[in-house]
Amino acid sequence: MPPSTAAAPALAATEKPAVVCESVVRIHRHGSIEVQALQGLDLSVERGEMIAVVGPSGAGKSTLLSILAGSDAPSAGRVHVDGWDLGALSTAGRVRYRRGVVGVVRQQTSRNLVAHLTAEENVAMPAALGGTSRKVRRTRSAELLDRLGVGDCARRLPHEMSGGQQQRVALAVALANGPSVLLADEPTGELDTTTAHEILGALRTVSREDGITVVVVTHDATVSDSVERTVAIRDGRTSSEVLRTFSDDGAGGSHVVAQEYAVMDRAGRVQIPREYREALELTRRVRLALEADHVSLWPDGER
Ligand SMILES: Nc1ncnc2c1ncn2[C@@H]1O[C@H](COP(=O)(O)OP(=O)(O)OP(=O)(O)O)[C@@H](O)[C@H]1O
């Protein structure tokens, strides 16, 4: 539930998309040097949707995830998650947000779990911080671990589990306080393809069964090609999206239709993909024409 304090004013949470970013800017300053990690990023994710976020190194993916996780703050722009205004969080509000609204799974399996605690203790820890009784915590931890297929690992320490098992336990930890949004930063980055598929399946299951909104940052095509929407970030902005529809191919497999869209920001800016620019030698200036049902764009013939 979003709080009703002035620090994080409640929107009508159920009517809004789970995640709304509008013109988000994040500037890192080191002395006289400024790095614009996000440069007016727009993004909207519906409740219960699972999306992948892709983009080249340095595009701003992790910065976006840190802001959504409440561990970093935007320099400008609007970020709302499940009705929480992340630009206006008080210190106490931030703690409540991070504890109860978002769950986070990271790439490094070793960073997701406390090394000297068993799987069961790791999963019980977030609930303990939230004040849930020990008995309820134990029952819930066991249920979550069972559901994620690692019930038999309950008494094991992280180093006694495989990478895939550790990521399943990490997912259980992230789900322990019943978040409405799950953020995963390269969750399959350290896993082989088969195990990556299993983790992806587990993410999809929690999204579908629990209505949890899932945002996965990934370089892994296994992940990005299997979700219905992949958002590409370039130079701190959303540049394009691929929408996919999956249907049964009648032979036990699935048929995928994918369509790529360029994303237009509020000022009407569209990024033309590099391969298009290179193919037609589009450089500084292009010719535009408004047609009845589309816009045409040509290389500048004046050069
Ligand atoms: N704490 C920081 N201080 C200064 N610059 C930063 C900081 N964090 C990120 N940046 C810079 O912001 C830009 C975006 O970084 P970010 O880590 O969000 O990119 P990314 O898309 O996640 O990259 P990768 O795929 O390599 O993880 C980069 O130029 C990066 O160097």
The ligand as an SDF file (V2000), in Angstrom:
LIG
                    3D

 31 33  0  0  0  0  0  0  0  0999 V2000
   28.0490    6.5540   -9.4810 N   0  0  0  0  0  0  0  0  0  0  0  0
   28.3920    7.0210  -10.6800 C   0  0  0  0  0  0  0  0  0  0  0  0
   29.2440    8.0470  -10.8150 N   0  0  0  0  0  0  0  0  0  0  0  0
   29.5690    8.5310  -12.0320 C   0  0  0  0  0  0  0  0  0  0  0  0
   29.1010    8.0450  -13.1870 N   0  0  0  0  0  0  0  0  0  0  0  0
   28.2550    7.0060  -13.1230 C   0  0  0  0  0  0  0  0  0  0  0  0
   27.8460    6.4320  -11.8630 C   0  0  0  0  0  0  0  0  0  0  0  0
   26.9960    5.4040  -12.1370 N   0  0  0  0  0  0  0  0  0  0  0  0
   26.8800    5.3410  -13.4780 C   0  0  0  0  0  0  0  0  0  0  0  0
   27.6180    6.3000  -14.0640 N   0  0  0  0  0  0  0  0  0  0  0  0
   27.7420    6.5570  -15.5030 C   0  0  0  0  0  0  0  0  0  0  0  0
   26.4340    6.7090  -16.0090 O   0  0  0  0  0  0  0  0  0  0  0  0
   26.3200    6.0980  -17.2900 C   0  0  0  0  0  0  0  0  0  0  0  0
   25.2490    5.0190  -17.2350 C   0  0  0  0  0  0  0  0  0  0  0  0
   25.7120    3.9580  -16.4020 O   0  0  0  0  0  0  0  0  0  0  0  0
   24.8500    2.6410  -16.0960 P   0  0  0  0  0  0  0  0  0  0  0  0
   25.6320    1.8120  -15.1430 O   0  0  0  0  0  0  0  0  0  0  0  0
   23.4760    3.0290  -15.6950 O   0  0  0  0  0  0  0  0  0  0  0  0
   24.8170    1.9630  -17.5420 O   0  0  0  0  0  0  0  0  0  0  0  0
   24.3640    0.4890  -17.9450 P   0  0  0  0  0  0  0  0  0  0  0  0
   23.5020    0.6430  -19.1500 O   0  0  0  0  0  0  0  0  0  0  0  0
   23.7640   -0.2120  -16.7830 O   0  0  0  0  0  0  0  0  0  0  0  0
   25.7330   -0.1830  -18.3540 O   0  0  0  0  0  0  0  0  0  0  0  0
   26.2120   -1.7370  -18.1940 P   0  0  0  0  0  0  0  0  0  0  0  0
   25.4180   -2.5210  -19.1940 O   0  0  0  0  0  0  0  0  0  0  0  0
   27.6620   -1.6660  -18.5400 O   0  0  0  0  0  0  0  0  0  0  0  0
   25.9500   -2.1310  -16.7810 O   0  0  0  0  0  0  0  0  0  0  0  0
   27.7040    5.5690  -17.6360 C   0  0  0  0  0  0  0  0  0  0  0  0
   28.3580    6.5510  -18.3970 O   0  0  0  0  0  0  0  0  0  0  0  0
   28.3610    5.4140  -16.2770 C   0  0  0  0  0  0  0  0  0  0  0  0
   29.7600    5.5550  -16.3830 O   0  0  0  0  0  0  0  0  0  0  0  0
  1  2  1  0
  2  3  1  0
  2  7  2  0
  3  4  2  0
  4  5  1  0
  5  6  2  0
  6  7  1  0
  6 10  1  0
  7  8  1  0
  8  9  2  0
  9 10  1  0
 10 11  1  0
 11 12  1  0
 11 30  1  0
 12 13  1  0
 13 14  1  0
 13 28  1  0
 14 15  1  0
 15 16  1  0
 16 17  2  0
 16 18  1  0
 16 19  1  0
 19 20  1  0
 20 21  2  0
 20 22  1  0
 20 23  1  0
 23 24  1  0
 24 25  2  0
 24 26  1  0
 24 27  1  0
 28 29  1  0
 28 30  1  0
 30 31  1  0
M  END
$$$$
